[in-house]
Amino acid sequence: MTQSPPVEAKVKAATTGAFLVSLVLAVLNSVAAEESLLDPLPGWLQAVVIALVPPAVTFLSGWQARHTPRISPL
């Protein structure tokens, strides 16, 4: 059984950053009561979409991106 390679630190960092930013956006969206963009969705689903979609997109794009080849030690 082949073990998949570990997730690189840059992918984890990008995902965490996007998650934190999306939480800030969710709070601002709630506080400002400016929900016109996601108005068709119920409030709880707006928070879920804002919190989870950006990190998911960031993670998937980081995962699919070409990574710098590692130089193996001699």
Backbone hydrogen bonds, N-H to C=O, Kabsch-Sander energy under -0.5 kcal/mol:
donor,donor_aa,acceptor,acceptor_aa,energy
11,V,8,E,-0.6
12,K,8,E,-1.8
13,A,9,A,-2.7
14,A,10,K,-2.0
15,T,11,V,-2.1
16,T,12,K,-2.5
17,G,13,A,-2.6
18,A,14,A,-2.3
19,F,15,T,-2.1
20,L,16,T,-2.4
21,V,17,G,-2.4
22,S,18,A,-2.4
23,L,19,F,-1.9
24,V,20,L,-1.9
25,L,21,V,-2.4
26,A,22,S,-2.2
27,V,23,L,-2.2
28,L,24,V,-2.7
29,N,25,L,-2.7
30,S,26,A,-1.9
31,V,27,V,-3.0
32,A,28,L,-2.7
33,A,29,N,-0.6
34,E,29,N,-0.7
35,E,33,A,-0.9
39,D,36,S,-0.5
41,L,38,L,-1.9
46,Q,42,P,-2.0
47,A,43,G,-1.8
48,V,44,W,-1.6
49,V,45,L,-2.8
50,I,46,Q,-2.8
51,A,47,A,-2.2
52,L,48,V,-2.5
53,V,49,V,-2.0
56,A,52,L,-1.7
57,V,53,V,-2.6
58,T,54,P,-2.5
59,F,55,P,-2.8
60,L,56,A,-2.5
61,S,57,V,-2.5
62,G,58,T,-2.4
63,W,59,F,-2.6
64,Q,60,L,-2.0
65,A,61,S,-1.2
72,S,70,R,-0.6
